[in-house]
């Protein structure tokens, strides 16, 4: 396949898309779009996993470059900077690490509360539907003859 004059490997593109979907919790055995309108996700587990992975700001991203030649020098300079300044980086971002862990815990608590409330709403809706169904099936109560109401 060619797109804007560049060769694109369709198999590699498809594999990369599958990996990204699996990382987000989309089941591989999900039904086709015609059979299932929305993909089945596990957002809570994906959110918690991503928060845990990115909780510590003192851990640097992998050092890499797309440049050739001078790029190796840039990578070496970044590596030297990290090794020599890691103590200062840890000190500067210590409070951020604590904040991130609190945000992760708070997000987990809120997600659990949302799940609990959704279950409660489903229960209440089922009870309401059952009451409406019985009200439609049962006849209206009759008045007793003889006594008039004022």
C-alpha positions in Angstrom: 0.0 0.0 0.0 1.3 3.5 -0.8 0.2 6.6 1.1 1.5 9.9 0.0 4.4 8.3 -1.8 5.5 6.2 1.3 5.4 2.4 1.4 3.3 1.1 4.3 3.4 -2.5 5.4 -0.2 -3.5 5.9 0.6 -6.5 8.1 2.8 -4.4 10.4 0.2 -1.7 10.6 -2.5 -4.3 11.4 -0.3 -5.9 14.1 0.4 -2.6 15.7 -3.3 -1.8 15.8 -4.0 -5.1 17.4 -1.4 -4.5 20.1 -2.7 -1.1 20.9 -6.3 -2.5 21.2 -5.1 -5.3 23.5 -3.2 -2.8 25.6 -6.5 -0.9 26.1 -8.4 -4.0 27.2 -10.3 -4.7 24.1 -11.0 -8.4 23.8 -9.5 -10.1 20.8 -12.5 -12.5 20.7 -15.0 -9.6 20.5 -17.9 -10.0 18.0 -17.9 -8.2 14.7 -19.3 -4.6 14.6 -22.5 -5.8 13.0 -23.2 -8.2 15.9 -21.9 -6.0 18.7 -22.3 -2.2 18.4 -19.6 -1.3 20.9 -16.3 -3.1 21.7 -16.1 -4.6 25.1 -13.6 -2.7 27.2 -12.3 -3.0 30.7 -11.6 0.7 31.4 -11.0 0.4 35.1 -8.2 -2.2 34.7 -6.7 -0.2 31.8 -6.8 3.0 33.8 -5.3 1.5 36.9 -2.5 -0.2 34.9 -1.6 3.0 33.1 -1.7 5.1 36.3 0.6 2.5 38.0 3.0 2.5 35.0 3.3 6.3 35.0 3.1 7.0 38.7 6.8 7.7 39.3 8.0 10.8 37.4 11.6 10.2 38.4 11.8 7.3 36.1 12.8 8.6 32.7 11.4 7.5 29.4 13.7 5.3 27.3 16.4 7.3 25.6 16.1 7.0 21.9 16.6 9.0 18.8 15.4 8.9 15.2 18.5 10.8 14.0 21.6 9.2 12.6 25.2 10.4 13.2 24.7 13.3 15.6 21.8 11.5 17.2 24.1 9.1 19.0 25.8 12.1 20.6 22.5 13.4 21.8 21.6 10.1 23.3 24.9 9.9 25.1 24.5 13.4 26.5 21.0 12.6 27.8 22.3 9.4 29.4 25.2 11.3 31.1 22.8 14.0 32.3 20.4 11.4 33.8 23.2 9.6 35.6 24.8 12.7 37.1 21.5 14.5 38.0 19.3 11.7 39.1 19.6 12.7 42.8 18.4 16.2 42.0 15.6 14.8 39.8 14.4 12.5 42.6 14.4 15.4 45.1 12.6 17.8 42.7 9.9 15.3 41.8 9.4 13.6 45.2 6.1 15.5 45.9 4.9 14.8 42.4 5.3 11.0 43.1 3.2 11.3 46.2 0.6 13.3 44.4 0.4 10.7 41.6 0.0 7.9 44.0 -2.9 9.8 45.8 -4.5 10.5 42.4 -4.3 6.8 41.5 -5.9 5.8 44.9 -8.6 8.4 44.5 -9.4 7.3 40.9 -9.7 3.7 42.1 -12.1 4.7 44.9 -14.2 6.8 42.5 -14.4 4.0 40.0 -15.5 1.6 42.7 -18.2 4.0 43.8 -19.4 4.4 40.2 -19.6 0.7 39.8 -21.6 0.4 43.0 -24.0 3.2 42.0 -24.5 1.6 38.6 -25.4 -1.7 40.2 -27.9 0.1 42.5 -29.5 2.0 39.6 -29.9 -1.3 37.6 -31.6 -2.8 40.7 -33.9 0.1 41.1 -34.8 0.1 37.4 -35.6 -3.6 37.6 -37.8 -3.1 40.6 -39.6 -0.2 38.9 -40.2 -2.3 35.8 -41.6 -5.1 37.9 -44.0 -2.8 39.7 -45.2 -1.3 36.4 -45.7 -4.8 35.0 -47.7 -5.9 37.9 -49.7 -2.7 37.9 -50.7 -3.2 34.3 -51.6 -6.8 34.8 -53.7 -6.4 38.0 -57.2 -4.8 37.7 -57.9 -1.4 39.2 -59.3 -1.6 42.8 -63.1 -1.3 43.0 -65.1 0.9 45.3 -67.4 -0.7 47.8 -71.0 0.0 47.0 -73.1 1.7 49.7 -70.8 4.2 51.2 -70.3 7.5 49.4 -67.2 9.5 49.9 -67.3 13.2 50.6 
